[in-house]
Amino acid sequence: MRNQELIDLLNQDLANEFAAIIQYTTYAAKVTGPFRPELSQFLLAEVADEQGHAKFLADKILVLGGEPTTQAASVAPANTNKAMLEAVLEAENRAIIGYTQRAEQAAE
């Protein structure tokens, strides 16, 4: 795999991390019901992790000679607590698959 291809894929991952920050922040504001405080806090607690992932990716992109994106990927719309949690779970599962692939690609 060429450097630029890896940079492009890492930038897609970075855009997804930016989207995760937006997703967790907006979902935390949108949750409803009797467990709103706990669920909101649970979602907000993830933002710092996503920021760390974004910083890590930006650093790797720069080391490879690329320019980190400043654009976020789209965030799945969700209007119920269940839909928000399902969207977060799906995004996290996609991230795991992507990072596993990226590790294999970088090793090549």
The first five atom37 places (N, CA, C, CB, O) and aatype in JSON, in Angstrom:
{
  "aatype": [12, 1, 2, 5, 6, 10, 9, 3, 10, 10, 2, 5, 3, 10, 0, 2, 6, 13, 0, 0, 9, 9, 5, 18, 16, 16, 18, 0, 0, 11, 19, 16, 7, 14, 13, 1, 14, 6, 10, 15, 5, 13, 10, 10, 0, 6, 19, 0, 3, 6, 5, 7, 8, 0, 11, 13, 10, 0, 3, 11, 9, 10, 19, 10, 7, 7, 6, 14, 16, 16, 5, 0, 0, 15, 19, 0, 14, 0, 2, 16, 2, 11, 0, 12, 10, 6, 0, 19, 10, 6, 0, 6, 2, 1, 0, 9, 9, 7, 18, 16, 5, 1, 0, 6, 5, 0, 0, 6],
  "atom_mask": [
    [1, 1, 1, 1, 1],
    [1, 1, 1, 1, 1],
    [1, 1, 1, 1, 1],
    [1, 1, 1, 1, 1],
    [1, 1, 1, 1, 1],
    [1, 1, 1, 1, 1],
    [1, 1, 1, 1, 1],
    [1, 1, 1, 1, 1],
    [1, 1, 1, 1, 1],
    [1, 1, 1, 1, 1],
    [1, 1, 1, 1, 1],
    [1, 1, 1, 1, 1],
    [1, 1, 1, 1, 1],
    [1, 1, 1, 1, 1],
    [1, 1, 1, 1, 1],
    [1, 1, 1, 1, 1],
    [1, 1, 1, 1, 1],
    [1, 1, 1, 1, 1],
    [1, 1, 1, 1, 1],
    [1, 1, 1, 1, 1],
    [1, 1, 1, 1, 1],
    [1, 1, 1, 1, 1],
    [1, 1, 1, 1, 1],
    [1, 1, 1, 1, 1],
    [1, 1, 1, 1, 1],
    [1, 1, 1, 1, 1],
    [1, 1, 1, 1, 1],
    [1, 1, 1, 1, 1],
    [1, 1, 1, 1, 1],
    [1, 1, 1, 1, 1],
    [1, 1, 1, 1, 1],
    [1, 1, 1, 1, 1],
    [1, 1, 1, 0, 1],
    [1, 1, 1, 1, 1],
    [1, 1, 1, 1, 1],
    [1, 1, 1, 1, 1],
    [1, 1, 1, 1, 1],
    [1, 1, 1, 1, 1],
    [1, 1, 1, 1, 1],
    [1, 1, 1, 1, 1],
    [1, 1, 1, 1, 1],
    [1, 1, 1, 1, 1],
    [1, 1, 1, 1, 1],
    [1, 1, 1, 1, 1],
    [1, 1, 1, 1, 1],
    [1, 1, 1, 1, 1],
    [1, 1, 1, 1, 1],
    [1, 1, 1, 1, 1],
    [1, 1, 1, 1, 1],
    [1, 1, 1, 1, 1],
    [1, 1, 1, 1, 1],
    [1, 1, 1, 0, 1],
    [1, 1, 1, 1, 1],
    [1, 1, 1, 1, 1],
    [1, 1, 1, 1, 1],
    [1, 1, 1, 1, 1],
    [1, 1, 1, 1, 1],
    [1, 1, 1, 1, 1],
    [1, 1, 1, 1, 1],
    [1, 1, 1, 1, 1],
    [1, 1, 1, 1, 1],
    [1, 1, 1, 1, 1],
    [1, 1, 1, 1, 1],
    [1, 1, 1, 1, 1],
    [1, 1, 1, 0, 1],
    [1, 1, 1, 0, 1],
    [1, 1, 1, 1, 1],
    [1, 1, 1, 1, 1],
    [1, 1, 1, 1, 1],
    [1, 1, 1, 1, 1],
    [1, 1, 1, 1, 1],
    [1, 1, 1, 1, 1],
    [1, 1, 1, 1, 1],
    [1, 1, 1, 1, 1],
    [1, 1, 1, 1, 1],
    [1, 1, 1, 1, 1],
    [1, 1, 1, 1, 1],
    [1, 1, 1, 1, 1],
    [1, 1, 1, 1, 1],
    [1, 1, 1, 1, 1],
    [1, 1, 1, 1, 1],
    [1, 1, 1, 1, 1],
    [1, 1, 1, 1, 1],
    [1, 1, 1, 1, 1],
    [1, 1, 1, 1, 1],
    [1, 1, 1, 1, 1],
    [1, 1, 1, 1, 1],
    [1, 1, 1, 1, 1],
    [1, 1, 1, 1, 1],
    [1, 1, 1, 1, 1],
    [1, 1, 1, 1, 1],
    [1, 1, 1, 1, 1],
    [1, 1, 1, 1, 1],
    [1, 1, 1, 1, 1],
    [1, 1, 1, 1, 1],
    [1, 1, 1, 1, 1],
    [1, 1, 1, 1, 1],
    [1, 1, 1, 0, 1],
    [1, 1, 1, 1, 1],
    [1, 1, 1, 1, 1],
    [1, 1, 1, 1, 1],
    [1, 1, 1, 1, 1],
    [1, 1, 1, 1, 1],
    [1, 1, 1, 1, 1],
    [1, 1, 1, 1, 1],
    [1, 1, 1, 1, 1],
    [1, 1, 1, 1, 1],
    [1, 1, 1, 1, 1]
  ],
  "atom_positions": [
    [[0.85, -1.18, 0.0], [0.0, 0.0, 0.0], [0.89, 1.23, 0.0], [-0.97, 0.0, 1.23], [1.86, 1.33, 0.75]],
    [[0.54, 2.16, -0.85], [1.29, 3.41, -0.92], [0.96, 4.29, 0.29], [0.96, 4.17, -2.23], [-0.08, 4.16, 0.93]],
    [[1.91, 5.19, 0.58], [1.75, 6.11, 1.7], [0.46, 6.93, 1.58], [2.95, 7.06, 1.79], [-0.29, 7.07, 2.54]],
    [[0.21, 7.47, 0.37], [-0.95, 8.32, 0.19], [-2.25, 7.56, 0.42], [-0.94, 8.93, -1.2], [-3.21, 8.11, 0.95]],
    [[-2.3, 6.31, 0.02], [-3.5, 5.5, 0.26], [-3.74, 5.33, 1.75], [-3.36, 4.12, -0.42], [-4.88, 5.43, 2.22]],
    [[-2.67, 5.07, 2.49], [-2.79, 4.92, 3.94], [-3.2, 6.25, 4.58], [-1.47, 4.41, 4.55], [-4.03, 6.26, 5.49]],
    [[-2.63, 7.34, 4.12], [-3.0, 8.66, 4.64], [-4.49, 8.92, 4.39], [-2.15, 9.78, 3.97], [-5.19, 9.4, 5.28]],
    [[-4.96, 8.6, 3.2], [-6.38, 8.81, 2.88], [-7.29, 7.99, 3.79], [-6.65, 8.44, 1.41], [-8.31, 8.49, 4.27]],
    [[-6.91, 6.75, 4.04], [-7.71, 5.9, 4.93], [-7.67, 6.4, 6.37], [-7.21, 4.44, 4.87], [-8.69, 6.4, 7.07]],
    [[-6.5, 6.84, 6.81], [-6.39, 7.4, 8.15], [-7.2, 8.69, 8.28], [-4.92, 7.67, 8.5], [-7.76, 8.96, 9.34]],
    [[-7.26, 9.47, 7.22], [-8.09, 10.67, 7.24], [-9.57, 10.32, 7.32], [-7.82, 11.53, 6.0], [-10.34, 11.05, 7.95]],
    [[-9.98, 9.23, 6.69], [-11.36, 8.78, 6.84], [-11.62, 8.38, 8.3], [-11.66, 7.58, 5.89], [-12.68, 8.69, 8.86]],
    [[-10.65, 7.7, 8.9], [-10.78, 7.33, 10.31], [-10.85, 8.58, 11.19], [-9.61, 6.43, 10.75], [-11.63, 8.64, 12.14]],
    [[-10.03, 9.57, 10.86], [-10.04, 10.83, 11.61], [-11.39, 11.53, 11.49], [-8.9, 11.76, 11.12], [-11.92, 12.04, 12.47]],
    [[-11.94, 11.56, 10.29], [-13.26, 12.15, 10.09], [-14.32, 11.42, 10.91], [-13.64, 12.13, 8.6], [-15.25, 12.04, 11.42]],
    [[-14.17, 10.12, 11.03], [-15.09, 9.33, 11.86], [-14.92, 9.65, 13.34], [-14.88, 7.83, 11.62], [-15.91, 9.66, 14.08]],
    [[-13.71, 9.9, 13.78], [-13.49, 10.28, 15.18], [-14.11, 11.65, 15.47], [-11.98, 10.3, 15.51], [-14.72, 11.84, 16.52]],
    [[-13.95, 12.59, 14.54], [-14.61, 13.88, 14.71], [-16.12, 13.71, 14.78], [-14.23, 14.84, 13.55], [-16.79, 14.35, 15.59]],
    [[-16.65, 12.84, 13.93], [-18.09, 12.56, 13.95], [-18.5, 11.94, 15.29], [-18.48, 11.61, 12.79], [-19.57, 12.25, 15.82]],
    [[-17.66, 11.08, 15.84], [-17.97, 10.45, 17.13], [-18.06, 11.51, 18.23], [-16.92, 9.38, 17.49], [-18.92, 11.43, 19.1]],
    [[-17.17, 12.49, 18.19], [-17.2, 13.57, 19.18], [-18.54, 14.32, 19.07], [-16.01, 14.56, 18.98], [-19.19, 14.59, 20.07]],
    [[-18.92, 14.63, 17.85], [-20.2, 15.31, 17.62], [-21.36, 14.42, 18.05], [-20.35, 15.71, 16.13], [-22.3, 14.88, 18.71]],
    [[-21.28, 13.16, 17.67], [-22.35, 12.21, 17.99], [-22.55, 12.1, 19.51], [-22.04, 10.83, 17.4], [-23.68, 12.25, 19.99]],
    [[-21.49, 11.85, 20.24], [-21.61, 11.71, 21.69], [-22.12, 13.0, 22.34], [-20.27, 11.31, 22.3], [-22.94, 12.96, 23.26]],
    [[-21.63, 14.13, 21.86], [-22.03, 15.41, 22.45], [-23.49, 15.72, 22.19], [-21.16, 16.54, 21.89], [-24.22, 16.1, 23.11]],
    [[-23.93, 15.55, 20.95], [-25.33, 15.86, 20.64], [-26.27, 14.84, 21.23], [-25.54, 15.95, 19.14], [-27.35, 15.19, 21.72]],
    [[-25.9, 13.58, 21.21], [-26.76, 12.56, 21.81], [-26.89, 12.79, 23.32], [-26.21, 11.15, 21.53], [-27.97, 12.59, 23.88]],
    [[-25.81, 13.21, 23.96], [-25.88, 13.49, 25.4], [-26.89, 14.58, 25.69], [-24.49, 13.9, 25.94], [-27.56, 14.55, 26.73]],
    [[-27.01, 15.52, 24.8], [-27.99, 16.61, 24.98], [-29.41, 16.14, 24.67], [-27.63, 17.8, 24.07], [-30.37, 16.67, 25.23]],
    [[-29.55, 15.15, 23.8], [-30.86, 14.73, 23.32], [-31.53, 13.62, 24.15], [-30.74, 14.28, 21.92], [-32.73, 13.4, 24.02]],
    [[-30.77, 12.93, 24.99], [-31.37, 11.81, 25.72], [-32.52, 12.31, 26.6], [-30.31, 11.1, 26.59], [-32.53, 13.46, 27.04]],
    [[-33.46, 11.43, 26.83], [-34.65, 11.79, 27.6], [-34.95, 10.71, 28.63], [-35.86, 11.99, 26.66], [-34.32, 9.66, 28.66]],
    [[-35.91, 11.0, 29.47], [-36.42, 10.01, 30.41], [-35.81, 10.11, 31.78], [0.0, 0.0, 0.0], [-34.98, 10.98, 32.06]],
    [[-36.23, 9.19, 32.65], [-35.81, 9.25, 34.06], [-34.31, 9.01, 34.26], [-36.59, 8.24, 34.85], [-33.76, 9.42, 35.29]],
    [[-33.65, 8.36, 33.31], [-32.21, 8.1, 33.45], [-31.38, 9.05, 32.6], [-31.9, 6.66, 33.06], [-30.22, 8.78, 32.3]],
    [[-31.98, 10.17, 32.24], [-31.29, 11.16, 31.41], [-29.95, 11.59, 32.01], [-32.17, 12.36, 31.22], [-28.95, 11.61, 31.28]],
    [[-29.87, 11.94, 33.29], [-28.58, 12.39, 33.83], [-27.47, 11.34, 33.68], [-28.73, 12.77, 35.29], [-26.35, 11.65, 33.31]],
    [[-27.82, 10.09, 33.98], [-26.82, 9.02, 33.91], [-26.42, 8.73, 32.47], [-27.37, 7.75, 34.57], [-25.24, 8.57, 32.17]],
    [[-27.4, 8.67, 31.59], [-27.11, 8.37, 30.19], [-26.34, 9.52, 29.54], [-28.4, 8.1, 29.43], [-25.41, 9.29, 28.77]],
    [[-26.73, 10.74, 29.85], [-26.02, 11.89, 29.32], [-24.56, 11.88, 29.77], [-26.71, 13.19, 29.77], [-23.66, 12.12, 28.96]],
    [[-24.33, 11.61, 31.04], [-22.97, 11.56, 31.56], [-22.17, 10.42, 30.94], [-22.99, 11.41, 33.09], [-20.98, 10.58, 30.64]],
    [[-22.81, 9.29, 30.73], [-22.16, 8.15, 30.08], [-21.67, 8.54, 28.69], [-23.13, 6.94, 29.99], [-20.53, 8.25, 28.32]],
    [[-22.53, 9.2, 27.92], [-22.16, 9.6, 26.57], [-21.06, 10.66, 26.57], [-23.37, 10.12, 25.83], [-20.12, 10.58, 25.78]],
    [[-21.18, 11.64, 27.44], [-20.17, 12.7, 27.51], [-18.8, 12.18, 27.94], [-20.62, 13.79, 28.47], [-17.77, 12.72, 27.53]],
    [[-18.79, 11.14, 28.75], [-17.52, 10.57, 29.22], [-16.71, 9.99, 28.06], [-17.79, 9.49, 30.26], [-15.49, 9.86, 28.18]],
    [[-17.35, 9.66, 26.97], [-16.66, 9.09, 25.81], [-15.96, 10.14, 24.95], [-17.63, 8.31, 24.97], [-15.08, 9.8, 24.17]],
    [[-16.35, 11.38, 25.09], [-15.8, 12.44, 24.23], [-14.28, 12.55, 24.38], [-16.46, 13.78, 24.56], [-13.58, 12.68, 23.38]],
    [[-13.78, 12.49, 25.58], [-12.33, 12.62, 25.79], [-11.57, 11.48, 25.11], [-12.01, 12.63, 27.3], [-10.49, 11.71, 24.55]],
    [[-12.11, 10.27, 25.14], [-11.47, 9.15, 24.45], [-11.42, 9.4, 22.95], [-12.21, 7.84, 24.74], [-10.4, 9.15, 22.31]],
    [[-12.52, 9.88, 22.39], [-12.58, 10.14, 20.96], [-11.61, 11.26, 20.57], [-14.01, 10.51, 20.54], [-11.0, 11.21, 19.5]],
    [[-11.47, 12.26, 21.43], [-10.5, 13.32, 21.16], [-9.08, 12.76, 21.15], [-10.62, 14.44, 22.21], [-8.25, 13.15, 20.32]],
    [[-8.81, 11.85, 22.06], [-7.48, 11.21, 22.09], [-7.23, 10.4, 20.83], [0.0, 0.0, 0.0], [-6.12, 10.43, 20.29]],
    [[-8.25, 9.68, 20.36], [-8.11, 8.92, 19.12], [-7.84, 9.87, 17.95], [-9.38, 8.07, 18.85], [-7.0, 9.59, 17.09]],
    [[-8.56, 10.98, 17.91], [-8.38, 11.95, 16.83], [-6.96, 12.51, 16.84], [-9.41, 13.09, 16.96], [-6.34, 12.63, 15.78]],
    [[-6.45, 12.85, 17.99], [-5.08, 13.38, 18.11], [-4.07, 12.34, 17.65], [-4.79, 13.8, 19.56], [-3.12, 12.67, 16.94]],
    [[-4.25, 11.1, 18.05], [-3.36, 10.02, 17.65], [-3.33, 9.9, 16.12], [-3.8, 8.68, 18.3], [-2.26, 9.82, 15.51]],
    [[-4.52, 9.88, 15.51], [-4.6, 9.75, 14.06], [-3.98, 10.94, 13.34], [-6.06, 9.59, 13.63], [-3.25, 10.77, 12.36]],
    [[-4.25, 12.14, 13.82], [-3.67, 13.33, 13.21], [-2.15, 13.27, 13.26], [-4.18, 14.61, 13.92], [-1.48, 13.63, 12.29]],
    [[-1.6, 12.83, 14.39], [-0.15, 12.69, 14.52], [0.4, 11.69, 13.51], [0.22, 12.25, 15.94], [1.43, 11.95, 12.88]],
    [[-0.26, 10.56, 13.34], [0.2, 9.53, 12.4], [0.14, 10.05, 10.97], [-0.65, 8.25, 12.53], [1.05, 9.81, 10.17]],
    [[-0.93, 10.76, 10.64], [-1.06, 11.33, 9.3], [0.09, 12.29, 9.01], [-2.43, 12.05, 9.15], [0.67, 12.27, 7.93]],
    [[0.41, 13.13, 9.98], [1.51, 14.08, 9.81], [2.85, 13.37, 9.66], [1.56, 15.05, 10.99], [3.68, 13.77, 8.85]],
    [[3.07, 12.32, 10.45], [4.32, 11.56, 10.36], [4.49, 10.95, 8.97], [4.35, 10.46, 11.43], [5.6, 10.85, 8.45]],
    [[3.37, 10.55, 8.37], [3.42, 9.96, 7.03], [3.52, 11.01, 5.93], [2.18, 9.1, 6.8], [3.61, 10.67, 4.75]],
    [[3.51, 12.29, 6.31], [3.65, 13.36, 5.34], [2.34, 13.89, 4.81], [0.0, 0.0, 0.0], [2.31, 14.62, 3.81]],
    [[1.24, 13.55, 5.47], [-0.07, 14.0, 5.03], [-0.57, 15.2, 5.81], [0.0, 0.0, 0.0], [0.09, 15.7, 6.72]],
    [[-1.74, 15.66, 5.43], [-2.41, 16.77, 6.1], [-3.7, 16.23, 6.73], [-2.72, 17.95, 5.08], [-4.56, 15.72, 6.01]],
    [[-3.83, 16.33, 8.05], [-5.05, 15.83, 8.69], [-6.3, 16.58, 8.24], [-4.92, 15.92, 10.21], [-6.28, 17.81, 8.09]],
    [[-7.36, 15.85, 8.02], [-8.63, 16.46, 7.65], [-9.18, 17.3, 8.8], [-9.64, 15.39, 7.23], [-8.87, 17.06, 9.96]],
    [[-9.98, 18.25, 8.46], [-10.71, 19.03, 9.46], [-12.21, 18.83, 9.33], [-10.36, 20.53, 9.34], [-13.0, 19.5, 9.99]],
    [[-12.6, 17.9, 8.47], [-14.01, 17.63, 8.21], [-14.46, 16.38, 8.95], [-14.27, 17.49, 6.71], [-13.76, 15.37, 8.96]],
    [[-15.62, 16.46, 9.55], [-16.2, 15.29, 10.22], [-17.04, 14.49, 9.24], [-17.06, 15.72, 11.43], [-17.62, 15.04, 8.31]],
    [[-17.09, 13.19, 9.46], [-18.02, 12.34, 8.72], [-19.43, 12.67, 9.2], [-17.69, 10.81, 8.91], [-19.6, 13.38, 10.2]],
    [[-20.42, 12.17, 8.51], [-21.8, 12.46, 8.93], [-22.15, 11.65, 10.18], [-22.8, 12.13, 7.79], [-21.59, 10.59, 10.44]],
    [[-23.08, 12.18, 10.93], [-23.56, 11.54, 12.16], [-24.95, 10.98, 11.9], [-23.57, 12.55, 13.36], [-25.82, 11.67, 11.35]],
    [[-25.14, 9.75, 12.29], [-26.44, 9.1, 12.09], [-27.51, 9.82, 12.91], [-26.38, 7.6, 12.49], [-27.31, 10.08, 14.1]],
    [[-28.64, 10.14, 12.29], [-29.72, 10.76, 13.06], [-30.36, 9.71, 13.99], [-30.79, 11.37, 12.12], [-30.52, 8.55, 13.62]],
    [[-30.7, 10.14, 15.16], [-31.35, 9.25, 16.13], [-32.19, 10.1, 17.06], [-30.3, 8.41, 16.93], [-31.75, 11.14, 17.55]],
    [[-33.42, 9.66, 17.31], [-34.33, 10.46, 18.12], [-34.84, 9.77, 19.38], [-35.49, 10.85, 17.29], [-35.62, 10.35, 20.13]],
    [[-34.39, 8.56, 19.61], [-34.75, 7.89, 20.86], [-33.48, 7.42, 21.55], [-35.72, 6.68, 20.6], [-32.44, 7.27, 20.91]],
    [[-33.57, 7.2, 22.83], [-32.4, 6.72, 23.57], [-31.87, 5.42, 22.95], [-32.74, 6.5, 25.05], [-30.66, 5.26, 22.77]],
    [[-32.78, 4.52, 22.64], [-32.38, 3.23, 22.06], [-31.68, 3.44, 20.72], [-33.6, 2.31, 21.89], [-30.64, 2.84, 20.46]],
    [[-32.25, 4.28, 19.87], [-31.65, 4.54, 18.56], [-30.26, 5.18, 18.71], [-32.56, 5.45, 17.73], [-29.35, 4.87, 17.94]],
    [[-30.11, 6.07, 19.68], [-28.82, 6.7, 19.9], [-27.78, 5.67, 20.34], [-28.93, 7.81, 20.94], [-26.66, 5.67, 19.84]],
    [[-28.15, 4.81, 21.28], [-27.21, 3.8, 21.74], [-26.86, 2.81, 20.63], [-27.78, 3.05, 22.94], [-25.72, 2.38, 20.52]],
    [[-27.85, 2.45, 19.82], [-27.58, 1.55, 18.7], [-26.65, 2.21, 17.68], [-28.89, 1.14, 18.02], [-25.77, 1.55, 17.13]],
    [[-26.84, 3.5, 17.42], [-25.98, 4.22, 16.48], [-24.54, 4.32, 17.0], [-26.53, 5.63, 16.21], [-23.59, 4.18, 16.24]],
    [[-24.4, 4.55, 18.3], [-23.08, 4.62, 18.91], [-22.39, 3.25, 18.82], [-23.18, 5.08, 20.39], [-21.21, 3.17, 18.49]],
    [[-23.13, 2.21, 19.12], [-22.56, 0.85, 19.06], [-22.12, 0.52, 17.63], [-23.59, -0.18, 19.56], [-21.05, -0.04, 17.43]],
    [[-22.94, 0.85, 16.66], [-22.59, 0.59, 15.27], [-21.33, 1.36, 14.86], [-23.76, 0.96, 14.34], [-20.46, 0.8, 14.2]],
    [[-21.24, 2.61, 15.26], [-20.06, 3.42, 14.93], [-18.81, 2.85, 15.58], [-20.27, 4.87, 15.38], [-17.75, 2.82, 14.96]],
    [[-18.91, 2.41, 16.82], [-17.76, 1.84, 17.51], [-17.33, 0.53, 16.86], [-18.08, 1.62, 19.0], [-16.14, 0.26, 16.73]],
    [[-18.29, -0.29, 16.46], [-17.96, -1.55, 15.79], [-17.27, -1.29, 14.45], [-19.23, -2.4, 15.57], [-16.32, -1.99, 14.09]],
    [[-17.74, -0.29, 13.71], [-17.08, 0.08, 12.44], [-15.66, 0.57, 12.7], [-17.9, 1.18, 11.71], [-14.75, 0.26, 11.93]],
    [[-15.46, 1.31, 13.78], [-14.13, 1.81, 14.11], [-13.17, 0.66, 14.41], [-14.19, 2.78, 15.31], [-12.02, 0.68, 13.98]],
    [[-13.64, -0.34, 15.13], [-12.8, -1.5, 15.45], [-12.37, -2.2, 14.17], [-13.55, -2.48, 16.37], [-11.2, -2.56, 14.01]],
    [[-13.31, -2.4, 13.27], [-12.98, -3.05, 11.99], [-11.98, -2.2, 11.22], [-14.26, -3.28, 11.15], [-11.01, -2.73, 10.68]],
    [[-12.22, -0.91, 11.15], [-11.32, -0.01, 10.43], [-9.92, 0.0, 11.0], [0.0, 0.0, 0.0], [-8.94, -0.04, 10.26]],
    [[-9.81, 0.06, 12.32], [-8.48, 0.1, 12.94], [-7.75, -1.22, 12.78], [-8.59, 0.45, 14.4], [-6.52, -1.24, 12.66]],
    [[-8.47, -2.31, 12.8], [-7.85, -3.61, 12.56], [-7.29, -3.66, 11.14], [-8.87, -4.77, 12.78], [-6.16, -4.11, 10.93]],
    [[-8.08, -3.19, 10.19], [-7.6, -3.13, 8.8], [-6.41, -2.2, 8.66], [-8.73, -2.68, 7.87], [-5.45, -2.52, 7.97]],
    [[-6.47, -1.04, 9.31], [-5.39, -0.06, 9.2], [-4.09, -0.62, 9.76], [-5.76, 1.23, 9.93], [-3.02, -0.37, 9.19]],
    [[-4.15, -1.38, 10.84], [-2.94, -1.98, 11.41], [-2.33, -2.97, 10.42], [-3.26, -2.69, 12.74], [-1.11, -3.01, 10.24]],
    [[-3.18, -3.76, 9.78], [-2.69, -4.72, 8.77], [-2.1, -3.99, 7.57], [-3.84, -5.66, 8.31], [-1.06, -4.38, 7.05]],
    [[-2.76, -2.92, 7.13], [-2.29, -2.16, 5.98], [-0.97, -1.47, 6.29], [-3.33, -1.13, 5.56], [-0.08, -1.42, 5.44]],
    [[-0.83, -0.94, 7.48], [0.42, -0.26, 7.86], [1.57, -1.26, 7.95], [0.25, 0.47, 9.22], [2.71, -0.93, 7.63]],
    [[1.26, -2.49, 8.37], [2.3, -3.51, 8.47], [2.83, -3.91, 7.1], [1.76, -4.75, 9.2], [3.98, -4.32, 6.96]],
    [[1.97, -3.79, 6.08], [2.4, -4.12, 4.71], [3.43, -3.12, 4.26], [1.21, -4.15, 3.72], [3.93, -3.21, 3.14]]
  ]
}
